Amino acid sequence: MADPAEQQPVDQAAELEAAVRDAIEACGGDPVDAVRALIVLNTALEQELADVYAKASHGFLRGRRVPKRND
């Protein structure tokens, strides 16, 4: 039986491959469209995270590496 520590990278690779196939399939089989959609989604998530950091209090963020606030 395989050691669980050795099995984990294989499982992660299989999950990643499945996610890649799902993303391409969701975009009608076009890998370029899939990459474009992922870039758009990633940009939206980055903006959402920046908004959360901007709304968080200075005390809560103390000691954490976060983007500089614009206020």
N, CA and C atoms as an extended XYZ file, in Angstrom:
213
Properties=species:S:1:pos:R:3:atomname:S:1:resname:S:1:resid:I:1 pbc="F F F"
N         0.844       -1.180        0.000 N   MET     1
C         0.000        0.000        0.000 CA  MET     1
C         0.888        1.242        0.000 C   MET     1
N         0.508        2.243       -0.757 N   ALA     2
C         1.313        3.453       -0.894 CA  ALA     2
C         1.247        4.295        0.372 C   ALA     2
N         2.377        4.927        0.663 N   ASP     3
C         2.459        5.841        1.801 CA  ASP     3
C         1.564        7.052        1.514 C   ASP     3
N         0.708        7.466        2.469 N   PRO     4
C        -0.186        8.615        2.230 CA  PRO     4
C         0.560        9.880        1.826 C   PRO     4
N         1.776       10.086        2.358 N   ALA     5
C         2.555       11.275        2.007 CA  ALA     5
C         2.961       11.247        0.535 C   ALA     5
N         3.230       10.049        0.006 N   GLU     6
C         3.594        9.928       -1.402 CA  GLU     6
C         2.367       10.043       -2.298 C   GLU     6
N         1.217        9.643       -1.813 N   GLN     7
C        -0.013        9.665       -2.596 CA  GLN     7
C        -0.557       11.078       -2.773 C   GLN     7
N        -0.303       11.968       -1.803 N   GLN     8
C        -0.878       13.309       -1.843 CA  GLN     8
C        -0.508       14.090       -3.108 C   GLN     8
N         0.770       14.156       -3.526 N   PRO     9
C         1.076       14.900       -4.755 CA  PRO     9
C         0.373       14.320       -5.983 C   PRO     9
N         0.228       13.005       -6.028 N   VAL    10
C        -0.462       12.379       -7.157 CA  VAL    10
C        -1.925       12.800       -7.159 C   VAL    10
N        -2.558       12.791       -5.978 N   ASP    11
C        -3.952       13.210       -5.869 CA  ASP    11
C        -4.118       14.671       -6.269 C   ASP    11
N        -3.195       15.521       -5.829 N   GLN    12
C        -3.280       16.941       -6.169 CA  GLN    12
C        -3.115       17.149       -7.669 C   GLN    12
N        -2.210       16.395       -8.276 N   ALA    13
C        -2.007       16.512       -9.720 CA  ALA    13
C        -3.254       16.066      -10.471 C   ALA    13
N        -3.879       15.003      -10.013 N   ALA    14
C        -5.100       14.515      -10.662 CA  ALA    14
C        -6.234       15.529      -10.509 C   ALA    14
N        -6.339       16.135       -9.325 N   GLU    15
C        -7.366       17.157       -9.107 CA  GLU    15
C        -7.124       18.369      -10.001 C   GLU    15
N        -5.867       18.758      -10.143 N   LEU    16
C        -5.533       19.897      -10.999 CA  LEU    16
C        -5.882       19.598      -12.453 C   LEU    16
N        -5.536       18.407      -12.915 N   GLU    17
C        -5.861       18.025      -14.291 CA  GLU    17
C        -7.367       18.037      -14.525 C   GLU    17
N        -8.125       17.550      -13.554 N   ALA    18
C        -9.585       17.550      -13.675 CA  ALA    18
C       -10.119       18.979      -13.717 C   ALA    18
N        -9.554       19.864      -12.898 N   ALA    19
C        -9.983       21.264      -12.889 CA  ALA    19
C        -9.664       21.939      -14.222 C   ALA    19
N        -8.516       21.620      -14.792 N   VAL    20
C        -8.142       22.177      -16.096 CA  VAL    20
C        -9.129       21.718      -17.162 C   VAL    20
N        -9.423       20.424      -17.171 N   ARG    21
C       -10.383       19.900      -18.151 CA  ARG    21
C       -11.757       20.544      -17.978 C   ARG    21
N       -12.182       20.718      -16.719 N   ASP    22
C       -13.483       21.346      -16.447 CA  ASP    22
C       -13.525       22.788      -16.947 C   ASP    22
N       -12.436       23.530      -16.728 N   ALA    23
C       -12.389       24.931      -17.160 CA  ALA    23
C       -12.456       25.034      -18.679 C   ALA    23
N       -11.724       24.175      -19.357 N   ILE    24
C       -11.738       24.193      -20.821 CA  ILE    24
C       -13.110       23.778      -21.339 C   ILE    24
N       -13.687       22.758      -20.734 N   GLU    25
C       -15.021       22.301      -21.145 CA  GLU    25
C       -16.070       23.394      -20.935 C   GLU    25
N       -15.951       24.127      -19.825 N   ALA    26
C       -16.910       25.199      -19.532 CA  ALA    26
C       -16.830       26.325      -20.558 C   ALA    26
N       -15.699       26.417      -21.243 N   CYS    27
C       -15.518       27.460      -22.257 CA  CYS    27
C       -15.663       26.892      -23.666 C   CYS    27
N       -16.462       25.861      -23.796 N   GLY    28
C       -16.739       25.301      -25.117 CA  GLY    28
C       -15.574       24.566      -25.742 C   GLY    28
N       -14.609       24.139      -24.938 N   GLY    29
C       -13.472       23.395      -25.454 CA  GLY    29
C       -12.331       24.261      -25.951 C   GLY    29
N       -12.437       25.562      -25.818 N   ASP    30
C       -11.391       26.478      -26.293 CA  ASP    30
C       -10.470       26.854      -25.137 C   ASP    30
N        -9.210       26.377      -25.166 N   PRO    31
C        -8.294       26.686      -24.061 CA  PRO    31
C        -7.972       28.176      -23.939 C   PRO    31
N        -7.958       28.900      -25.055 N   VAL    32
C        -7.681       30.343      -24.996 CA  VAL    32
C        -8.811       31.055      -24.254 C   VAL    32
N       -10.043       30.684      -24.543 N   ASP    33
C       -11.180       31.267      -23.823 CA  ASP    33
C       -11.127       30.910      -22.342 C   ASP    33
N       -10.676       29.695      -22.034 N   ALA    34
C       -10.577       29.272      -20.632 CA  ALA    34
C        -9.547       30.120      -19.893 C   ALA    34
N        -8.401       30.349      -20.514 N   VAL    35
C        -7.368       31.185      -19.888 CA  VAL    35
C        -7.886       32.607      -19.713 C   VAL    35
N        -8.561       33.126      -20.729 N   ARG    36
C        -9.115       34.482      -20.651 CA  ARG    36
C       -10.099       34.589      -19.485 C   ARG    36
N       -10.987       33.609      -19.366 N   ALA    37
C       -11.975       33.622      -18.284 CA  ALA    37
C       -11.299       33.543      -16.921 C   ALA    37
N       -10.256       32.735      -16.805 N   LEU    38
C        -9.553       32.613      -15.528 CA  LEU    38
C        -8.827       33.906      -15.164 C   LEU    38
N        -8.274       34.588      -16.155 N   ILE    39
C        -7.607       35.867      -15.892 CA  ILE    39
C        -8.622       36.903      -15.425 C   ILE    39
N        -9.774       36.953      -16.080 N   VAL    40
C       -10.820       37.902      -15.678 CA  VAL    40
C       -11.279       37.604      -14.256 C   VAL    40
N       -11.510       36.333      -13.955 N   LEU    41
C       -11.944       35.949      -12.612 CA  LEU    41
C       -10.876       36.279      -11.574 C   LEU    41
N        -9.617       36.012      -11.891 N   ASN    42
C        -8.536       36.307      -10.955 CA  ASN    42
C        -8.446       37.806      -10.680 C   ASN    42
N        -8.612       38.620      -11.708 N   THR    43
C        -8.595       40.074      -11.539 CA  THR    43
C        -9.729       40.527      -10.629 C   THR    43
N       -10.911       39.946      -10.821 N   ALA    44
C       -12.050       40.296       -9.970 CA  ALA    44
C       -11.798       39.891       -8.520 C   ALA    44
N       -11.192       38.724       -8.314 N   LEU    45
C       -10.891       38.282       -6.950 CA  LEU    45
C        -9.835       39.171       -6.297 C   LEU    45
N        -8.833       39.599       -7.071 N   GLU    46
C        -7.824       40.512       -6.532 CA  GLU    46
C        -8.461       41.828       -6.107 C   GLU    46
N        -9.391       42.333       -6.903 N   GLN    47
C       -10.076       43.579       -6.562 CA  GLN    47
C       -10.924       43.396       -5.314 C   GLN    47
N       -11.616       42.265       -5.223 N   GLU    48
C       -12.433       41.991       -4.039 CA  GLU    48
C       -11.562       41.926       -2.783 C   GLU    48
N       -10.403       41.297       -2.889 N   LEU    49
C        -9.492       41.217       -1.751 CA  LEU    49
C        -8.978       42.600       -1.365 C   LEU    49
N        -8.646       43.417       -2.354 N   ALA    50
C        -8.194       44.780       -2.071 CA  ALA    50
C        -9.293       45.574       -1.377 C   ALA    50
N       -10.540       45.372       -1.790 N   ASP    51
C       -11.667       46.058       -1.147 CA  ASP    51
C       -11.816       45.623        0.306 C   ASP    51
N       -11.642       44.339        0.572 N   VAL    52
C       -11.740       43.833        1.949 CA  VAL    52
C       -10.641       44.444        2.807 C   VAL    52
N        -9.410       44.477        2.287 N   TYR    53
C        -8.314       45.082        3.044 CA  TYR    53
C        -8.583       46.560        3.301 C   TYR    53
N        -9.153       47.246        2.321 N   ALA    54
C        -9.425       48.675        2.479 CA  ALA    54
C       -10.474       48.929        3.555 C   ALA    54
N       -11.386       47.992        3.756 N   LYS    55
C       -12.454       48.160        4.742 CA  LYS    55
C       -12.068       47.649        6.130 C   LYS    55
N       -10.995       46.874        6.223 N   ALA    56
C       -10.588       46.317        7.515 CA  ALA    56
C        -9.904       47.392        8.355 C   ALA    56
N       -10.057       47.281        9.669 N   SER    57
C        -9.466       48.278       10.564 CA  SER    57
C        -7.951       48.131       10.610 C   SER    57
N        -7.272       49.238       10.934 N   HIS    58
C        -5.815       49.196       11.066 CA  HIS    58
C        -5.405       48.243       12.180 C   HIS    58
N        -6.148       48.207       13.276 N   GLY    59
C        -5.816       47.324       14.391 CA  GLY    59
C        -5.889       45.862       14.008 C   GLY    59
N        -6.881       45.496       13.229 N   PHE    60
C        -7.024       44.108       12.799 CA  PHE    60
C        -5.875       43.709       11.888 C   PHE    60
N        -5.424       44.635       11.055 N   LEU    61
C        -4.391       44.328       10.076 CA  LEU    61
C        -2.974       44.454       10.624 C   LEU    61
N        -2.822       44.966       11.837 N   ARG    62
C        -1.497       45.191       12.409 CA  ARG    62
C        -0.668       43.909       12.354 C   ARG    62
N         0.542       44.016       11.844 N   GLY    63
C         1.454       42.885       11.795 CA  GLY    63
C         1.250       41.971       10.595 C   GLY    63
N         0.287       42.255        9.764 N   ARG    64
C         0.046       41.424        8.585 CA  ARG    64
C         0.588       42.138        7.352 C   ARG    64
N         1.031       41.363        6.399 N   ARG    65
C         1.491       41.937        5.135 CA  ARG    65
C         0.287       42.128        4.237 C   ARG    65
N        -0.093       43.359        4.069 N   VAL    66
C        -1.262       43.676        3.244 CA  VAL    66
C        -0.922       44.861        2.354 C   VAL    66
N        -1.653       45.020        1.264 N   PRO    67
C        -1.420       46.191        0.414 CA  PRO    67
C        -1.688       47.476        1.184 C   PRO    67
N        -0.987       48.549        0.798 N   LYS    68
C        -1.200       49.840        1.457 CA  LYS    68
C        -2.602       50.338        1.199 C   LYS    68
N        -3.179       50.948        2.224 N   ARG    69
C        -4.530       51.507        2.113 CA  ARG    69
C        -4.466       52.832        1.378 C   ARG    69
N        -5.543       53.168        0.698 N   ASN    70
C        -5.602       54.407       -0.085 CA  ASN    70
C        -6.313       55.532        0.634 C   ASN    70
N        -6.649       55.367        1.925 N   ASP    71
C        -7.401       56.418        2.623 CA  ASP    71
C        -6.542       57.297        3.461 C   ASP    71
